[in-house]
C-alpha cells in the first residue's frame, strides 16, 4: 500500500482528502488460488461500519465507486494527517483483498450548489486535467466560473497535483456521456494551458453524513460561479435516451 501524495502537516486545519481503495475483481491469494471478489465488497463494508469511524480528526463525508477502475473512494474531512494514516491502517488496510491506496489532497476545493429542479437521472463523472504549471490558476478560475447549464453542471473543483501533469479534478453531472464529451471538448480542452483530459464515469455515490453535518464541513467552501451558463448540446448528438443501454 502506498500514499501517492505527500500529506501536508496542517495540524488544526481542515484538509479534504480523497482516498481511492483498490480491490481487484480477481485476486491471487498467497497460496496461489485465484479468487473472484464481489464488486461491492468495499462499498458494503463502509456502509456497515462508517458511522463508528468518526472522530474529531477524521470524518468520512462521501463515498463513490468506479466499477471500471475497480476502486471505491472516500472523501474525508481530515484535521490531522497522522490521524488519516491511523484511520486507513485501522479501518481499511485490514479489509480482505485490498491491494492499494491512492491518497489525493483536495486543495482549493470549491463546491457549487446545483439547481434543485435538476433531473434525477443525470450521470456523474470526474475530469482530470493535465495542465501546464504556469496556467493552473487561470484554468481553475475559468472552470470555476461556469454556471450550471441545462445538460451539464459542475459539482466541485479542486487542485490535486496527483502526478507531474495531472493537476486539477472537476466533478461534473451530465445528462449523458455525449453531453459530457461535448462539454470537455468545447469548454475545457480549448482553455490555454490544458494539455490533456481524462473522463471517468462514477458508477454510484453515497453521502455518509447528515445534511447538517455536510453543511458544517463543506458549507464554507460553496461559491457562486460568476460566468456564463454551460451551453446546451446540439439535440442531434443527445444520446440520453440510450445512455442506459
PLY file of the C-alpha trace (Angstrom):
ply
format ascii 1.0
element vertex 245
property float x
property float y
property float z
element edge 244
property int vertex1
property int vertex2
end_header
0.00 0.00 0.00
1.21 3.48 -0.67
0.42 7.15 -0.22
0.72 8.76 -3.62
0.79 12.35 -2.41
2.73 13.89 0.42
0.28 14.71 3.20
0.95 18.23 4.40
1.15 18.65 8.16
-1.66 21.12 8.63
-2.47 20.35 12.23
-5.61 22.08 13.38
-6.60 22.91 9.78
-9.21 21.32 7.54
-8.00 19.16 4.71
-10.28 17.39 2.25
-8.73 14.09 1.22
-9.80 11.63 -1.47
-8.80 8.05 -0.71
-9.16 5.52 -3.51
-9.25 1.91 -2.27
-8.45 -0.74 -4.86
-9.90 -4.23 -4.67
-9.44 -6.06 -8.00
-12.30 -8.24 -9.15
-9.87 -11.17 -9.46
-7.07 -11.67 -6.93
-4.49 -14.36 -6.33
-4.05 -15.45 -2.73
-0.59 -16.05 -1.21
-1.32 -19.76 -1.64
-1.77 -19.23 -5.39
-5.55 -19.61 -5.50
-7.49 -17.35 -7.86
-10.45 -15.68 -6.14
-13.30 -13.65 -7.60
-14.19 -10.68 -5.37
-17.65 -9.15 -5.20
-17.50 -5.69 -6.81
-19.31 -4.03 -3.90
-17.23 -5.58 -1.12
-15.62 -2.31 -0.01
-18.85 -0.36 -0.53
-20.85 -2.74 1.64
-18.14 -2.80 4.31
-18.09 1.00 4.53
-21.89 1.22 4.66
-21.97 -1.19 7.59
-19.24 0.49 9.61
-18.62 4.15 8.72
-20.83 5.56 11.49
-18.43 4.08 14.04
-15.33 5.55 12.42
-15.91 9.24 13.08
-13.56 11.14 15.31
-12.64 14.75 15.97
-9.80 14.42 13.47
-11.26 12.29 10.66
-14.84 12.30 9.35
-15.96 10.28 6.29
-18.16 12.56 4.19
-18.87 10.88 0.89
-18.28 7.63 -0.98
-18.10 6.87 -4.69
-17.45 3.76 -6.73
-15.82 3.34 -10.14
-16.58 -0.13 -11.48
-14.24 0.06 -14.47
-11.30 1.13 -12.28
-12.19 -1.45 -9.61
-11.96 1.06 -6.78
-14.09 2.67 -4.13
-13.31 6.21 -2.98
-13.87 8.05 0.27
-13.85 11.82 0.66
-12.68 12.55 4.19
-12.69 15.72 6.28
-9.27 15.49 7.93
-7.92 17.69 10.72
-4.72 15.74 11.40
-2.71 13.95 8.68
-1.27 11.46 11.14
-4.82 10.58 12.17
-5.57 9.91 8.49
-2.85 7.26 8.37
-4.15 5.71 11.58
-7.67 5.72 10.12
-6.52 3.90 6.99
-4.49 1.32 8.92
-7.26 0.61 11.40
-10.34 0.60 9.18
-9.29 -0.01 5.57
-5.91 -1.77 5.36
-7.18 -4.83 7.21
-10.04 -5.39 4.79
-9.58 -8.62 2.86
-8.38 -8.30 -0.75
-7.44 -4.59 -0.53
-4.44 -4.19 -2.82
-3.64 -0.50 -2.54
-4.48 3.06 -1.55
-4.24 6.24 -3.57
-4.45 9.34 -1.38
-5.13 12.71 -3.01
-5.15 16.02 -1.20
-8.04 18.16 -2.45
-6.57 21.66 -2.27
-8.51 24.86 -3.02
-11.74 22.89 -3.01
-14.79 24.77 -4.23
-18.33 23.43 -4.23
-21.20 24.73 -6.36
-24.85 24.46 -5.41
-26.81 22.57 -8.04
-30.32 23.54 -9.19
-32.96 21.90 -7.03
-35.03 21.04 -10.10
-32.21 19.22 -11.91
-33.14 15.81 -13.41
-32.54 12.93 -11.03
-31.08 10.68 -13.73
-28.01 12.78 -14.50
-24.79 10.74 -14.53
-21.71 11.71 -12.50
-18.21 12.00 -13.94
-14.83 13.33 -12.96
-12.48 15.15 -15.31
-8.78 15.04 -14.55
-6.93 17.87 -16.27
-3.30 17.81 -17.30
-2.17 21.42 -17.14
0.93 23.49 -17.71
2.01 24.66 -14.23
2.02 28.34 -15.14
-1.60 28.07 -16.37
-3.11 26.07 -13.49
-4.56 29.03 -11.64
-6.22 30.52 -14.71
-7.63 27.14 -15.82
-9.02 26.64 -12.33
-10.65 30.09 -12.29
-12.07 29.71 -15.81
-13.79 26.41 -14.98
-14.99 27.71 -11.60
-16.88 30.48 -13.40
-19.09 28.10 -15.41
-22.71 28.34 -14.29
-24.89 25.21 -14.46
-26.34 24.54 -17.89
-29.37 22.56 -18.96
-27.32 19.44 -19.70
-24.08 19.79 -17.69
-23.40 21.06 -14.16
-20.18 21.32 -12.18
-20.38 19.96 -8.64
-16.89 20.78 -7.34
-13.34 21.56 -8.41
-10.03 21.04 -6.64
-6.29 21.15 -7.21
-4.95 17.62 -6.66
-1.47 17.55 -8.24
-1.85 13.78 -8.47
1.02 13.45 -10.95
3.60 15.67 -12.65
0.96 16.74 -15.19
-2.48 15.92 -13.71
-3.23 18.98 -11.59
-6.98 19.65 -11.43
-10.00 17.45 -10.74
-13.56 18.50 -11.65
-16.72 16.66 -10.58
-19.49 17.01 -13.15
-23.11 15.94 -13.54
-24.19 15.39 -17.15
-27.31 14.24 -18.96
-25.35 11.59 -20.89
-21.86 10.56 -21.99
-22.26 12.58 -25.18
-23.07 15.67 -23.17
-20.02 15.07 -21.02
-17.72 14.57 -24.02
-19.07 17.70 -25.70
-18.56 19.78 -22.54
-14.93 18.70 -22.20
-14.20 19.10 -25.91
-15.82 22.52 -26.26
-15.31 24.12 -22.84
-12.20 22.63 -21.21
-9.78 21.49 -23.91
-9.67 24.91 -25.63
-8.51 26.66 -22.42
-4.91 27.76 -22.86
-2.53 25.56 -20.89
-4.70 22.41 -20.92
-2.51 19.58 -22.21
-4.98 16.75 -21.85
-8.08 15.48 -20.07
-9.37 12.16 -18.76
-13.06 11.49 -18.18
-14.06 8.87 -15.62
-17.59 7.62 -15.02
-18.70 7.35 -11.39
-20.87 4.26 -11.00
-22.59 5.28 -7.76
-22.32 7.71 -4.87
-23.43 7.96 -1.25
-23.27 10.78 1.30
-22.09 9.41 4.65
-23.22 12.29 6.88
-26.47 14.10 7.57
-27.34 17.22 5.58
-26.50 19.31 8.66
-23.08 17.67 9.03
-22.44 18.07 5.31
-23.20 21.78 5.52
-20.94 22.12 8.54
-17.99 20.56 6.71
-18.34 21.92 3.18
-20.66 24.91 3.61
-17.82 27.44 3.86
-16.46 26.21 0.53
-19.57 26.83 -1.59
-19.37 29.67 -4.08
-21.48 31.20 -6.83
-19.92 30.97 -10.32
-19.70 34.34 -11.99
-19.51 33.36 -15.66
-21.93 32.23 -18.34
-24.03 29.04 -18.18
-22.56 25.96 -19.85
-24.09 25.91 -23.31
-26.64 23.27 -24.32
-25.58 20.40 -26.53
-26.95 20.05 -30.06
-30.03 17.75 -29.80
-28.72 15.79 -32.79
-25.91 14.45 -30.56
-28.06 13.79 -27.48
-27.69 10.12 -26.53
-29.51 10.41 -23.22
-32.37 8.17 -24.38
-29.97 5.28 -24.96
-27.38 6.12 -22.31
-28.53 3.29 -20.06
-28.39 0.61 -22.78
0 1
1 2
2 3
3 4
4 5
5 6
6 7
7 8
8 9
9 10
10 11
11 12
12 13
13 14
14 15
15 16
16 17
17 18
18 19
19 20
20 21
21 22
22 23
23 24
24 25
25 26
26 27
27 28
28 29
29 30
30 31
31 32
32 33
33 34
34 35
35 36
36 37
37 38
38 39
39 40
40 41
41 42
42 43
43 44
44 45
45 46
46 47
47 48
48 49
49 50
50 51
51 52
52 53
53 54
54 55
55 56
56 57
57 58
58 59
59 60
60 61
61 62
62 63
63 64
64 65
65 66
66 67
67 68
68 69
69 70
70 71
71 72
72 73
73 74
74 75
75 76
76 77
77 78
78 79
79 80
80 81
81 82
82 83
83 84
84 85
85 86
86 87
87 88
88 89
89 90
90 91
91 92
92 93
93 94
94 95
95 96
96 97
97 98
98 99
99 100
100 101
101 102
102 103
103 104
104 105
105 106
106 107
107 108
108 109
109 110
110 111
111 112
112 113
113 114
114 115
115 116
116 117
117 118
118 119
119 120
120 121
121 122
122 123
123 124
124 125
125 126
126 127
127 128
128 129
129 130
130 131
131 132
132 133
133 134
134 135
135 136
136 137
137 138
138 139
139 140
140 141
141 142
142 143
143 144
144 145
145 146
146 147
147 148
148 149
149 150
150 151
151 152
152 153
153 154
154 155
155 156
156 157
157 158
158 159
159 160
160 161
161 162
162 163
163 164
164 165
165 166
166 167
167 168
168 169
169 170
170 171
171 172
172 173
173 174
174 175
175 176
176 177
177 178
178 179
179 180
180 181
181 182
182 183
183 184
184 185
185 186
186 187
187 188
188 189
189 190
190 191
191 192
192 193
193 194
194 195
195 196
196 197
197 198
198 199
199 200
200 201
201 202
202 203
203 204
204 205
205 206
206 207
207 208
208 209
209 210
210 211
211 212
212 213
213 214
214 215
215 216
216 217
217 218
218 219
219 220
220 221
221 222
222 223
223 224
224 225
225 226
226 227
227 228
228 229
229 230
230 231
231 232
232 233
233 234
234 235
235 236
236 237
237 238
238 239
239 240
240 241
241 242
242 243
243 244
